[in-house]
Amino acid sequence: MLGNSQDATREILAASARGLTKTYGRGDTEVHALRGIDLDLPRGRFTAIMGPSGSGKSTLMHCLAGLDQASGGTVTVAGTDLGSLDDDTLTTFRREHVGFVFQSFNLLPMLTAFQNIVLPLELGGRRVDDAVRERAHTLADVLGVADRLGHRPAELSGGQQQRVAIARALITSPDLLFADEPTGNLDSTTSAEVLEHLRRSVRELGQTVVMVTHDRNAAAYADDVVTMQDGRIA
């Protein structure tokens, strides 16, 4: 029965970390960025990881997302131990299971909003068919940019560009969407709009969102808040 219970727990988790450590440098320059982190991220929830600069929150996100290799412990995403994957397999896994949104929107200026949204699928070799177009339009509608799909980034506001970036991250139906200070370059009103749209992606699309932020107002939009301090969960 214990094995069945553990399997059921894994079923409802988007990701988990056990005994996660990350150390940079050696000797006198050694820095312990993560000190034995245990963390579960439930599916279909909006989790904020917050803390001051240097607390380890960004390092934790990078390890959870497979962007950085932990010094010790394990990270499991969608039932897969990231430590068991070689570099090429990990790159493919990230492309298929993880989405990213950053402060800088990173939209390609020569492409329309629609073309930016479907770009990850095209890079993965998928044809933009009717099903892809329908999902792109659904995401654009949920994120409030359905009427801007034919516009290029220079014709969009900062908030609209960030929402297009979120749609692009969601187009592959990732198990996890990581948002690293997604409102850092936005004013307070636009930030609130973007955060509300992230919440909508959780409520209406069943998405799992993990947001790194130092802003308590931003963290208030999350279902769960994890506070980091000195490489540990406070």
N, CA and C of each residue as an Amber inpcrd file, in Angstrom:
protein
   702
   0.8240000  -1.2110000   0.0000000   0.0000000   0.0000000   0.0000000
   0.8630000   1.2680000   0.0000000   2.0450000   1.1580000   0.6700000
   2.9160000   2.3190000   0.7140000   3.3830000   2.7110000  -0.6720000
   3.7350000   1.7240000  -1.4890000   4.1740000   2.0100000  -2.8520000
   3.0850000   2.6860000  -3.6500000   1.8360000   2.2090000  -3.5110000
   0.7240000   2.8290000  -4.2190000   0.5310000   4.2690000  -3.7680000
   0.6910000   4.5170000  -2.4570000   0.5400000   5.8650000  -1.9290000
   1.6100000   6.7920000  -2.4980000   2.8510000   6.3170000  -2.5860000
   3.9160000   7.1310000  -3.1450000   3.6670000   7.4230000  -4.6160000
   3.1780000   6.4130000  -5.3600000   2.8530000   6.6240000  -6.7700000
   1.7640000   7.6640000  -6.9200000   0.7420000   7.6030000  -6.0440000
  -0.3570000   8.5630000  -6.1180000   0.1320000   9.9660000  -5.8250000
   1.0790000  10.0850000  -4.8560000   1.6330000  11.3990000  -4.5420000
   2.3620000  11.9760000  -5.7370000   3.1520000  11.1310000  -6.4290000
   3.8690000  11.6040000  -7.6120000   2.9020000  12.0570000  -8.6980000
   1.7440000  11.3990000  -8.7730000   0.7600000  11.7300000  -9.8020000
   0.2670000  13.1690000  -9.6580000   0.1770000  13.6730000  -8.4080000
  -0.4120000  14.9930000  -8.2080000   0.6560000  16.0780000  -8.0880000
   1.9380000  15.6980000  -8.2420000   3.0200000  16.6680000  -8.1770000
   3.5370000  16.9760000  -9.5700000   3.7200000  18.2750000  -9.8370000
   4.3690000  18.6650000 -11.0890000   5.8740000  18.4920000 -10.9710000
   6.3980000  18.7530000  -9.7710000   7.8410000  18.6270000  -9.5420000
   8.0980000  18.4910000  -8.0570000   9.2760000  17.9680000  -7.7250000
   9.6780000  17.8760000  -6.3230000  11.2010000  17.9340000  -6.2330000
  11.6810000  18.3730000  -5.0920000  13.1190000  18.3930000  -4.8050000
  13.3280000  17.7300000  -3.4570000  14.4130000  16.9760000  -3.3520000
  14.7520000  16.3190000  -2.1000000  16.2410000  16.5130000  -1.8100000
  16.5280000  17.0850000  -0.6450000  17.9120000  17.2720000  -0.2220000
  18.7420000  18.0810000  -1.1890000  18.1230000  19.0830000  -1.8250000
  18.7770000  19.8100000  -2.9130000  19.8320000  20.7740000  -2.3750000
  21.0540000  20.6290000  -2.8810000  22.1310000  21.5410000  -2.5080000
  22.7890000  22.0960000  -3.7640000  23.3250000  23.2960000  -3.6470000
  24.0840000  23.8990000  -4.7320000  25.1950000  24.7440000  -4.1250000
  26.4280000  24.4230000  -4.5080000  27.6010000  25.1260000  -3.9950000
  28.3950000  25.6890000  -5.1520000  28.7940000  26.9440000  -5.0240000
  29.6460000  27.5900000  -6.0230000  31.0160000  27.8550000  -5.4040000
  32.0670000  27.6420000  -6.1890000  33.4130000  27.9420000  -5.7330000
  33.9480000  26.8860000  -4.7780000  35.1720000  27.1220000  -4.3190000
  35.8280000  26.2060000  -3.3940000  36.6320000  26.9910000  -2.3650000
  36.8830000  26.3260000  -1.2460000  37.7240000  26.9310000  -0.2190000
  37.1480000  28.2260000   0.3130000  37.9630000  29.2710000   0.3330000
  37.5480000  30.5480000   0.9050000  36.4430000  31.2180000   0.1000000
  36.3240000  30.8660000  -1.1760000  35.3070000  31.4920000  -2.0340000
  34.0340000  30.6490000  -2.1300000  33.9590000  29.5760000  -1.3640000
  32.8020000  28.6670000  -1.4530000  31.5280000  29.3620000  -0.9690000
  30.4790000  29.2290000  -1.7860000  29.1770000  29.8090000  -1.4470000
  28.1300000  28.7040000  -1.5180000  27.3840000  28.5420000  -0.4240000
  26.3160000  27.5400000  -0.3810000  24.9950000  28.2300000  -0.7550000
  24.6300000  28.1320000  -2.0200000  23.4240000  28.8130000  -2.4940000
  22.1550000  28.0910000  -2.0650000  22.2060000  26.7590000  -2.0250000
  21.0790000  25.9470000  -1.5560000  21.5960000  24.9800000  -0.4990000
  20.8370000  24.8560000   0.5950000  21.2950000  24.0450000   1.7240000
  20.2370000  23.0090000   2.1080000  20.1060000  21.9730000   1.3030000
  19.2190000  20.8600000   1.6460000  17.7410000  21.1860000   1.5080000
  17.3250000  21.5860000   0.3120000  15.9330000  21.9800000   0.0640000
  15.0520000  20.7580000  -0.2010000  13.9440000  20.6630000   0.5260000
  12.8720000  19.7100000   0.2370000  11.6410000  20.5200000  -0.1640000
  11.0950000  20.2270000  -1.3370000   9.9750000  21.0330000  -1.8410000
   9.1110000  20.2120000  -2.7800000   7.7820000  20.3160000  -2.6120000
   6.8230000  19.7090000  -3.5220000   6.0280000  20.8100000  -4.2140000
   5.8620000  20.6820000  -5.5280000   5.0810000  21.6440000  -6.3150000
   3.8750000  20.9210000  -6.8940000   2.6860000  21.1420000  -6.3220000
   1.4780000  20.4460000  -6.7830000   1.0630000  20.8970000  -8.1800000
   0.4560000  19.9930000  -8.9060000  -0.0790000  20.3270000 -10.2330000
  -1.2310000  21.3240000 -10.0950000  -1.3490000  22.1880000 -11.1130000
  -2.4900000  23.0900000 -11.1770000  -2.5220000  24.1500000 -10.0900000
  -1.3420000  24.5360000  -9.5750000  -1.2610000  25.5610000  -8.5490000
  -0.2950000  26.6640000  -8.9880000  -0.4540000  27.8140000  -8.4100000
   0.4090000  28.9670000  -8.6430000   1.2650000  29.1360000  -7.3910000
   2.5580000  28.8500000  -7.5120000   3.4720000  28.9250000  -6.3750000
   4.4530000  30.0700000  -6.5740000   4.5930000  30.9070000  -5.5700000
   5.5850000  31.9830000  -5.6000000   6.7600000  31.5970000  -4.7020000
   7.9640000  31.7350000  -5.2400000   9.1870000  31.5690000  -4.4540000
   9.7660000  32.9540000  -4.2500000   9.7860000  33.4070000  -3.0100000
  10.2140000  34.7750000  -2.7690000  11.3160000  34.8340000  -1.7170000
  12.0100000  35.9530000  -1.6990000  13.0840000  36.1570000  -0.7540000
  13.9700000  37.2840000  -1.2450000  14.8380000  37.7930000  -0.3830000
  15.7150000  38.8970000  -0.7770000  16.7900000  38.4350000  -1.7440000
  17.4960000  39.3830000  -2.3200000  18.6040000  39.0660000  -3.2080000
  19.6280000  38.2150000  -2.4620000  20.0950000  37.1420000  -3.1160000
  21.0670000  36.2640000  -2.4980000  20.4830000  35.1760000  -1.6260000
  19.1530000  35.0790000  -1.5710000  18.5170000  34.0790000  -0.7030000
  18.5370000  32.6850000  -1.3060000  18.7760000  32.5970000  -2.6270000
  18.8050000  31.2930000  -3.2860000  17.5930000  30.9980000  -4.1360000
  16.6590000  31.9570000  -4.2340000  15.4180000  31.6710000  -4.9440000
  15.6270000  31.4340000  -6.4370000  16.4900000  32.2370000  -7.0750000
  16.7410000  32.0380000  -8.5040000  17.5330000  30.7510000  -8.7480000
  18.4780000  30.4540000  -7.8680000  19.2320000  29.2040000  -7.9890000
  18.2950000  28.0170000  -7.8750000  17.3470000  28.0850000  -6.9440000
  16.3700000  27.0110000  -6.7960000  15.5720000  26.8340000  -8.0750000
  15.1020000  27.9410000  -8.6570000  14.3520000  27.8440000  -9.9010000
  15.1890000  27.2190000 -11.0040000  16.4410000  27.6450000 -11.1340000
  17.2980000  27.1150000 -12.1980000  17.5120000  25.6160000 -12.0410000
  17.6480000  25.1460000 -10.8070000  17.8240000  23.7090000 -10.5770000
  16.5260000  22.9530000 -10.8400000  15.4030000  23.5050000 -10.4130000
  14.1070000  22.8590000 -10.6540000  13.8020000  22.7770000 -12.1440000
  14.2520000  23.7900000 -12.8960000  13.9580000  23.8480000 -14.3280000
  14.9790000  23.0860000 -15.1680000  16.0210000  22.5770000 -14.5330000
  17.0440000  21.8640000 -15.2980000  17.9850000  22.7910000 -16.0430000
  18.0050000  24.0780000 -15.6700000  18.9270000  25.0250000 -16.2890000
  20.2980000  24.9830000 -15.6200000  20.3350000  24.4900000 -14.3930000
  21.5770000  24.3860000 -13.6400000  21.5830000  23.0350000 -12.9310000
  22.7510000  22.4540000 -12.7750000  22.8740000  21.1460000 -12.1460000
  23.1340000  21.3110000 -10.6580000  22.3560000  20.6200000  -9.8560000
  22.5270000  20.6930000  -8.4130000  23.8230000  20.0080000  -7.9980000
  24.3570000  20.4330000  -6.8650000  25.5450000  19.7810000  -6.3190000
  25.1850000  18.4760000  -5.6210000  23.9700000  18.4170000  -5.0820000
  23.5100000  17.2170000  -4.4040000  22.0040000  17.1930000  -4.3340000
  21.4600000  16.0170000  -4.0360000  20.0080000  15.8700000  -3.9610000
  19.4000000  15.5430000  -5.3150000  18.0710000  15.5160000  -5.3790000
  17.3740000  15.1380000  -6.6030000  16.2890000  16.1440000  -6.9510000
  16.0470000  16.2820000  -8.2390000  14.9270000  17.0600000  -8.7630000
  14.1310000  16.1530000  -9.6980000  12.8330000  16.0730000  -9.4510000
  11.9490000  15.2720000 -10.2860000  10.8940000  16.1740000 -10.9120000
  10.7770000  16.1340000 -12.2310000   9.7820000  16.9120000 -12.9660000
   8.9920000  15.9510000 -13.8340000   7.6660000  16.0120000 -13.7210000
   6.7890000  15.1330000 -14.5120000   7.2090000  13.6710000 -14.3710000
   7.6100000  13.2910000 -13.1430000   7.9790000  11.9080000 -12.8750000
   9.3660000  11.5120000 -13.3270000  10.1540000  12.4410000 -13.8560000
  11.4880000  12.1410000 -14.3780000  12.5570000  12.7670000 -13.4900000
  13.5310000  11.9700000 -13.0890000  14.6730000  12.4590000 -12.3210000
  15.6100000  13.1820000 -13.2820000  15.7230000  14.4980000 -13.1310000
  16.5420000  15.2730000 -14.0640000  18.0090000  14.8620000 -14.0210000
  18.4610000  14.3800000 -12.8750000  19.8510000  13.9660000 -12.7490000
  20.1960000  12.7380000 -13.5560000  19.1800000  12.0150000 -14.0400000
  19.4220000  10.7980000 -14.8190000  19.5490000  11.0820000 -16.3140000
  19.3890000  12.3600000 -16.7160000  19.3800000  12.7090000 -18.1340000
  20.7180000  13.2900000 -18.5610000  21.1810000  12.8990000 -19.7610000
  22.3770000  13.5390000 -20.3050000  21.9880000  14.9030000 -20.8910000
  22.9740000  15.6700000 -21.3390000  22.7170000  17.0490000 -21.7550000
  21.7060000  17.1430000 -22.8940000  21.8600000  16.3000000 -23.9100000
  20.9570000  16.3560000 -25.0660000  19.5370000  15.9770000 -24.6690000
  19.4140000  14.9160000 -23.8700000  18.0930000  14.4710000 -23.4300000
  17.4450000  15.5090000 -22.5320000  18.2560000  16.1500000 -21.6890000
  17.7280000  17.1900000 -20.8010000  17.2290000  18.3850000 -21.6000000
  17.9500000  18.7550000 -22.6460000  17.5160000  19.8650000 -23.5030000
  16.1700000  19.5570000 -24.1390000  16.0210000  18.3430000 -24.6540000
  14.7500000  17.9280000 -25.2520000  13.6470000  17.9030000 -24.2060000
  13.9680000  17.4000000 -23.0280000  12.9780000  17.3170000 -21.9450000
  12.4730000  18.7130000 -21.5670000  13.4030000  19.6580000 -21.4230000
  12.9940000  21.0300000 -21.0900000  12.0790000  21.5940000 -22.1610000
  12.4140000  21.3770000 -23.4150000  11.6130000  21.9260000 -24.5030000
  10.1950000  21.3700000 -24.4680000  10.0360000  20.1140000 -24.0540000
   8.7310000  19.4570000 -24.1000000   7.9270000  19.6050000 -22.8080000
   8.6040000  19.8570000 -21.6830000   7.9130000  19.8050000 -20.3960000
   7.9710000  21.0850000 -19.5800000   8.8390000  22.0370000 -19.9540000
   9.0430000  23.2300000 -19.1330000   8.9140000  24.4810000 -19.9970000
   8.2130000  25.4860000 -19.4640000   8.1070000  26.7800000 -20.1310000
   8.7680000  27.8530000 -19.2850000   9.2320000  28.9200000 -19.9360000
   9.9510000  29.9800000 -19.2350000   9.4070000  31.3530000 -19.6330000
   9.2840000  32.2160000 -18.6320000   8.9560000  33.6260000 -18.8570000
   9.9290000  34.4400000 -18.0040000  10.5780000  35.4380000 -18.6220000
  11.5750000  36.2300000 -17.9190000  11.1820000  37.7110000 -17.9340000
  11.9540000  38.5330000 -17.2110000  11.6930000  39.9750000 -17.1850000
  11.7130000  40.5620000 -18.5890000  12.7580000  40.2370000 -19.3400000
  12.8430000  40.6970000 -20.7290000  12.0080000  39.7510000 -21.5680000
  11.1740000  40.2800000 -22.4070000  10.1540000  39.4810000 -23.0780000
  10.7400000  38.5240000 -24.1170000  11.8890000  38.9030000 -24.7010000
  12.5930000  38.0420000 -25.6630000  11.7320000  37.6390000 -26.8610000
  10.8720000  38.5490000 -27.3110000  10.1100000  38.2930000 -28.5250000
  10.9600000  38.6810000 -29.7370000  10.7970000  37.9430000 -30.8330000
  11.5340000  38.2750000 -32.0540000  10.8320000  39.4350000 -32.7560000
  11.5280000  40.5550000 -32.9670000  10.8670000  41.7770000 -33.4440000
  10.3070000  41.6800000 -34.8490000  10.8380000  40.7660000 -35.6780000
  10.3590000  40.6800000 -37.0570000   9.1180000  39.7920000 -37.2010000
   8.7320000  39.1070000 -36.1220000   7.5850000  38.2020000 -36.1590000
   6.3680000  38.8510000 -35.5140000   5.1930000  38.4580000 -35.9670000
   3.9650000  38.9200000 -35.3270000   3.8010000  38.2120000 -33.9880000
   2.8290000  38.6730000 -33.2050000   2.5510000  38.0310000 -31.9190000
   2.2030000  36.5580000 -32.1230000   1.3590000  36.2740000 -33.1170000
   0.9900000  34.8790000 -33.3870000   2.2240000  34.0500000 -33.7470000
   3.0740000  34.5850000 -34.6020000   4.2690000  33.8510000 -35.0200000
   5.2200000  33.6250000 -33.8470000   5.3180000  34.5960000 -32.9410000
   6.1350000  34.4150000 -31.7440000   5.5690000  33.3130000 -30.8540000
   4.2490000  33.2680000 -30.7370000   3.6060000  32.2770000 -29.8680000
   3.8650000  30.8600000 -30.3600000   3.7370000  30.6230000 -31.6590000
   3.8640000  29.2560000 -32.1810000   5.3140000  28.8700000 -32.4660000
   6.2480000  29.8040000 -32.2870000   7.6500000  29.5430000 -32.6150000
   8.2280000  28.3060000 -31.9270000   7.9840000  28.0790000 -30.6270000
   8.5610000  26.8820000 -29.9960000   8.1430000  25.5780000 -30.6640000
   6.9100000  25.5160000 -31.1460000   6.4500000  24.3010000 -31.8280000
   7.1560000  24.1380000 -33.1610000   7.3180000  25.2360000 -33.8770000
   8.0160000  25.1710000 -35.1630000   9.4710000  24.7560000 -34.9770000
  10.1130000  25.2900000 -33.9340000  11.4950000  24.9090000 -33.6640000
  11.6050000  23.4310000 -33.3100000  10.5340000  22.8890000 -32.7230000
  10.5080000  21.4680000 -32.3940000  10.0910000  20.5820000 -33.5490000
   9.8670000  21.1930000 -34.7150000   9.5480000  20.4150000 -35.9080000
   8.0710000  20.1540000 -36.1250000   7.2010000  20.8150000 -35.3500000
   5.7640000  20.5850000 -35.5160000   5.1720000  21.5710000 -36.5120000
   4.2850000  21.0780000 -37.3590000   3.6220000  21.9370000 -38.3440000
   2.5200000  22.7510000 -37.6620000   2.3730000  23.9950000 -38.0830000
   1.3180000  24.8420000 -37.5320000   0.0170000  24.5160000 -38.2520000
  -0.7340000  23.5800000 -37.6720000  -1.9940000  23.1350000 -38.2760000
  -3.1660000  23.7920000 -37.5540000  -4.3780000  23.3300000 -37.8810000
  -5.5740000  23.9390000 -37.2850000  -5.5930000  23.7840000 -35.7660000
  -5.1170000  22.6380000 -35.2610000  -5.1080000  22.4070000 -33.8110000
  -4.1730000  23.3840000 -33.1190000  -3.0170000  23.6430000 -33.7210000
  -2.0630000  24.5980000 -33.1550000  -2.6500000  26.0040000 -33.1830000
  -3.2590000  26.3650000 -34.3070000  -3.8680000  27.6920000 -34.4060000
  -4.9660000  27.8690000 -33.3590000  -5.7640000  26.8230000 -33.1540000
  -6.8400000  26.9120000 -32.1720000  -6.2860000  27.1050000 -30.7670000
  -5.2200000  26.3650000 -30.4220000  -4.6330000  26.5200000 -29.0830000
  -4.0260000  27.9110000 -28.9270000  -3.3500000  28.3980000 -29.9660000
  -2.7510000  29.7290000 -29.8880000  -3.8230000  30.7910000 -29.6630000
  -4.9450000  30.6530000 -30.3590000  -6.0240000  31.6260000 -30.1950000
  -6.6770000  31.4970000 -28.8190000  -6.7890000  30.2750000 -28.2990000
  -7.3420000  30.0720000 -26.9580000  -6.4580000  30.7310000 -25.9140000
  -5.1470000  30.5070000 -26.0200000  -4.2120000  31.1310000 -25.0840000
  -4.2630000  32.6490000 -25.1850000  -4.2840000  33.1590000 -26.4110000
  -4.3310000  34.6060000 -26.6080000  -5.6010000  35.1970000 -26.0090000
  -6.6950000  34.4650000 -26.1060000  -7.9610000  34.9310000 -25.5470000
  -7.8920000  34.9670000 -24.0190000  -7.3890000  33.8850000 -23.4100000
  -7.2670000  33.8280000 -21.9560000  -6.3490000  34.9280000 -21.4420000
  -5.2960000  35.2330000 -22.2090000  -4.3040000  36.2200000 -21.7870000
  -4.6070000  37.6330000 -22.2810000  -5.7210000  37.7980000 -22.9570000
  -6.1630000  39.1370000 -23.3220000  -5.4220000  39.7880000 -24.4620000
  -4.8660000  38.9990000 -25.3810000  -4.1620000  39.5800000 -26.5300000
  -4.6900000  39.0240000 -27.8540000  -5.9110000  38.5040000 -27.8370000
  -6.4660000  37.8890000 -29.0450000  -6.5850000  38.8880000 -30.1920000
  -6.7660000  40.1520000 -29.8510000  -6.9270000  41.1660000 -30.8950000
  -5.5810000  41.7620000 -31.3270000  -4.4790000  41.2150000 -30.8330000
  -3.1570000  41.7670000 -31.1510000  -2.2620000  40.7490000 -31.8670000
  -2.8380000  39.6380000 -32.2970000  -2.0270000  38.5490000 -32.8460000
  -1.3110000  38.9310000 -34.1370000  -1.8520000  39.8720000 -34.8920000
  -1.2200000  40.2750000 -36.1420000  -0.2070000  41.3870000 -35.9820000
   0.0180000  41.8410000 -34.7490000   0.9310000  42.9570000 -34.4940000
   2.3190000  42.4530000 -34.1170000   3.3270000  43.2310000 -34.4880000
   4.7030000  42.9260000 -34.0970000   4.9870000  43.5240000 -32.7220000
   6.0320000  43.0400000 -32.0290000   6.3120000  43.5000000 -30.6580000
   6.3850000  45.0200000 -30.5090000   6.9570000  45.7210000 -31.4920000
   7.0840000  47.1790000 -31.3880000   5.7270000  47.8660000 -31.3530000
   4.6900000  47.1790000 -31.7910000   3.3350000  47.7410000 -31.8160000
   2.5320000  47.3440000 -30.5780000   3.1860000  46.6720000 -29.6180000
   2.5160000  46.2070000 -28.4110000   3.0650000  46.9380000 -27.1920000
   2.2330000  47.0880000 -26.1750000   2.6980000  47.6420000 -24.9100000
   3.5540000  46.6040000 -24.1880000   4.2370000  47.0510000 -23.1280000
   5.0550000  46.1160000 -22.3580000   4.2360000  44.9800000 -21.7780000
   3.0620000  45.2960000 -21.2480000   2.1980000  44.2610000 -20.6920000
   1.7220000  43.2800000 -21.7490000   1.3880000  43.7960000 -22.9340000
   0.9610000  42.9200000 -24.0260000   2.1060000  42.0210000 -24.4860000
   3.3120000  42.5770000 -24.5470000   4.4560000  41.7600000 -24.9280000
   4.6870000  40.6260000 -23.9150000   4.5550000  40.9360000 -22.6280000
   4.7580000  39.9010000 -21.6160000   3.6790000  38.8330000 -21.7120000
   2.4490000  39.2280000 -22.0300000   1.3760000  38.2390000 -22.1530000
   1.5750000  37.3670000 -23.3890000   2.1200000  37.9430000 -24.4580000
   2.4790000  37.1340000 -25.6260000   3.5850000  36.1510000 -25.2490000
   4.5520000  36.6040000 -24.4540000   5.6310000  35.7280000 -23.9980000
   5.0890000  34.5850000 -23.1470000   4.0870000  34.8680000 -22.3230000
   3.4650000  33.8180000 -21.5130000   2.7510000  32.8150000 -22.4110000
   2.0180000  33.3200000 -23.4170000   1.3390000  32.4210000 -24.3610000
   2.3510000  31.5440000 -25.0830000   3.4690000  32.1260000 -25.4720000
   4.5240000  31.3470000 -26.1410000   5.0290000  30.2380000 -25.2200000
   5.1830000  30.5410000 -23.9340000   5.6560000  29.5420000 -22.9830000
   4.6310000  28.4410000 -22.7490000   3.3460000  28.7750000 -22.9290000
   2.2720000  27.8090000 -22.6620000   1.8900000  26.9690000 -23.8790000
   2.3240000  27.3690000 -25.0710000   1.8440000  26.7200000 -26.3010000
   2.2000000  25.2380000 -26.3470000   3.2910000  24.8450000 -25.6860000
   3.7060000  23.4410000 -25.7030000   3.0270000  22.6180000 -24.6090000
   2.0990000  23.2360000 -23.8620000   1.4320000  22.5760000 -22.7320000
   2.4440000  22.0130000 -21.7360000   3.3310000  22.8730000 -21.2090000
   4.3840000  22.3850000 -20.3170000   3.8220000  21.9040000 -18.9860000
   4.5210000  20.9560000 -18.3700000   4.1400000  20.5260000 -17.0310000
   4.3750000  21.6360000 -16.0180000   5.3750000  22.4660000 -16.2780000
   5.7080000  23.5680000 -15.3930000   5.9850000  24.8310000 -16.1960000
   5.4440000  25.9430000 -15.7280000   5.7950000  27.2420000 -16.2860000
   6.5470000  28.0210000 -15.2160000   7.8080000  28.3640000 -15.4890000
   8.6140000  29.1550000 -14.5730000   8.6000000  30.6060000 -15.0190000
   8.2970000  31.4940000 -14.0900000   8.2810000  32.9270000 -14.3720000
   9.2730000  33.6000000 -13.4300000  10.3530000  34.1520000 -13.9930000
  11.4160000  34.7610000 -13.2020000  11.2350000  36.2720000 -13.1900000
  10.7320000  36.8060000 -12.0740000  10.4460000  38.2430000 -11.9440000
   9.7090000  38.7580000 -13.1850000   8.5660000  38.1560000 -13.5420000
   7.9330000  38.4750000 -14.8220000   7.4100000  39.8960000 -14.9300000
   7.2610000  40.5890000 -13.7940000   6.7400000  41.9610000 -13.8330000
   7.8210000  42.9770000 -13.4950000   9.0850000  42.5500000 -13.4980000
  10.1790000  43.4340000 -13.0900000  10.3440000  44.6550000 -13.9610000
   9.9300000  44.5770000 -15.2270000  10.0810000  45.7020000 -16.1520000
   8.7560000  46.4170000 -16.4220000   7.7530000  46.1730000 -15.5750000
   6.4210000  46.7220000 -15.8260000   5.9940000  47.6480000 -14.6900000
   5.1250000  48.6120000 -15.0140000   4.5810000  49.4670000 -13.9690000
   3.5600000  48.6920000 -13.1480000   3.1140000  49.2740000 -12.0360000
   2.2790000  48.5410000 -11.0820000   0.9390000  48.1140000 -11.6860000
   0.3260000  48.9750000 -12.4850000  -0.9680000  48.6270000 -13.0870000
  -0.8080000  47.4910000 -14.0790000   0.1880000  47.5760000 -14.9510000
   0.4250000  46.5250000 -15.9370000   0.8650000  45.2340000 -15.2520000
   1.6480000  45.3370000 -14.1760000   2.0660000  44.1640000 -13.4200000
   0.8610000  43.4070000 -12.8930000  -0.0960000  44.1510000 -12.3460000
  -1.3010000  43.5140000 -11.8080000  -2.0610000  42.7750000 -12.9060000
  -2.1190000  43.3500000 -14.0940000  -2.8110000  42.7030000 -15.2070000
  -2.1060000  41.4050000 -15.6010000  -0.7780000  41.4440000 -15.6990000
  -0.0220000  40.2550000 -16.0840000  -0.1740000  39.1600000 -15.0320000
  -0.1050000  39.5270000 -13.7580000  -0.2350000  38.5390000 -12.6820000
  -1.6280000  37.9230000 -12.6680000  -2.6320000  38.7350000 -12.9340000
  -4.0010000  38.1940000 -12.9940000  -4.1300000  37.2160000 -14.1580000
  -3.4690000  37.5000000 -15.2690000  -3.5190000  36.5760000 -16.4050000
  -2.7590000  35.2880000 -16.0990000  -1.6910000  35.3720000 -15.3340000
  -1.0240000  34.1430000 -14.8900000  -1.9730000  33.3080000 -14.0350000
  -2.7030000  33.9740000 -13.1540000  -3.6950000  33.2620000 -12.3320000
  -4.7610000  32.6120000 -13.2140000  -5.1820000  33.3100000 -14.2500000
  -6.1920000  32.7450000 -15.1520000  -5.6640000  31.4940000 -15.8420000
  -4.3710000  31.4930000 -16.1900000  -3.8100000  30.3100000 -16.8460000
  -3.8430000  29.1080000 -15.9090000  -3.7550000  29.3590000 -14.5960000
  -3.8570000  28.2830000 -13.6110000  -5.3100000  27.8410000 -13.4640000
  -6.2020000  28.8020000 -13.2890000  -7.6120000  28.4780000 -13.0490000
  -8.2910000  27.8880000 -14.2780000  -8.0670000  28.4900000 -15.4400000
  -8.8360000  28.1210000 -16.6240000  -8.1430000  27.0890000 -17.5100000
  -6.8070000  27.0120000 -17.4250000  -6.0660000  26.0760000 -18.2720000
  -5.4440000  24.9320000 -17.4820000  -5.5470000  24.9950000 -16.1420000
  -4.9710000  23.9430000 -15.3170000  -3.4520000  23.9600000 -15.2860000
  -2.8560000  25.1020000 -15.6130000  -1.4120000  25.2040000 -15.6930000
  -0.7880000  25.2190000 -14.2990000   0.4320000  24.7320000 -14.1930000
   1.2200000  24.8490000 -12.9700000   2.2410000  25.9570000 -13.1780000
   2.2070000  26.9730000 -12.3210000   3.0800000  28.1350000 -12.4690000
   3.9430000  28.2760000 -11.2250000   5.2400000  28.4730000 -11.4440000
   6.1820000  28.7540000 -10.3540000   6.8340000  30.0980000 -10.6650000
   6.6070000  31.0720000  -9.8000000   7.1080000  32.4230000 -10.0350000
   8.1460000  32.7990000  -8.9780000   9.2970000  33.2660000  -9.4340000
  10.3160000  33.7950000  -8.5370000  10.1350000  35.3090000  -8.4510000
  10.0560000  35.8340000  -7.2300000   9.8510000  37.2650000  -7.0640000
  10.3740000  37.7170000  -5.7070000  10.7150000  38.9880000  -5.6240000
  11.0540000  39.5850000  -4.3280000   9.9090000  40.4770000  -3.8560000
   8.8410000  40.5530000  -4.6550000   7.7470000  41.5000000  -4.4460000
   6.5790000  40.8170000  -3.7280000   6.2720000  41.2710000  -2.5230000
   5.1740000  40.6710000  -1.7650000   3.8250000  40.8770000  -2.4660000
   3.6570000  42.0180000  -3.1500000   2.4040000  42.2450000  -3.8590000
   2.2160000  41.2270000  -4.9790000   3.3040000  40.8940000  -5.6770000
   3.2280000  39.8810000  -6.7280000   2.9510000  38.5150000  -6.1310000
   3.6040000  38.1970000  -5.0290000   3.4260000  36.8890000  -4.3980000
   1.9990000  36.6870000  -3.9100000   1.2930000  37.7920000  -3.6360000
  -0.0810000  37.6920000  -3.1390000  -1.0240000  37.0610000  -4.1610000
  -0.6400000  37.0400000  -5.4310000  -1.4780000  36.4310000  -6.4630000
  -1.3610000  34.9020000  -6.4670000  -0.3730000  34.3680000  -5.7610000
  -0.1130000  32.9310000  -5.8010000  -1.0070000  32.1690000  -4.8300000
  -1.1870000  30.8780000  -5.1080000  -1.8980000  29.9920000  -4.1830000
  -1.0170000  29.6380000  -2.9920000   0.2710000  29.4540000  -3.2600000
   1.2240000  29.0470000  -2.2300000   2.4510000  29.9480000  -2.3180000
   3.0430000  30.2600000  -1.1800000   4.2480000  31.0890000  -1.1390000
   5.3370000  30.3410000  -0.3850000   6.5010000  30.2080000  -1.0330000
   7.6780000  29.6060000  -0.4220000   8.6930000  30.7240000  -0.2150000
   9.1110000  30.9350000   1.0280000  10.0420000  32.0130000   1.3400000
  11.4400000  31.4400000   1.5600000  12.4060000  32.0010000   0.8300000
  13.7890000  31.5650000   0.9300000  14.6150000  32.5370000   1.7630000
  15.5620000  31.9960000   2.5240000  16.4900000  32.8310000   3.2750000
  17.7860000  32.0400000   3.4850000  18.8830000  32.6080000   3.0280000
  20.2010000  31.9930000   3.2060000  20.2430000  30.5520000   2.7070000
  19.6490000  30.3130000   1.5370000  19.7250000  29.0020000   0.9220000
  18.7980000  27.9550000   1.4920000  17.9300000  28.3710000   2.3890000
  16.9710000  27.4410000   2.9990000  15.5450000  27.9780000   2.8580000
  14.5840000  27.0740000   3.0040000  13.1790000  27.5060000   3.0670000
  12.9050000  27.9930000   4.4600000  12.5230000  29.2620000   4.5670000
  12.3360000  29.8750000   5.8890000  10.9980000  29.4600000   6.4760000
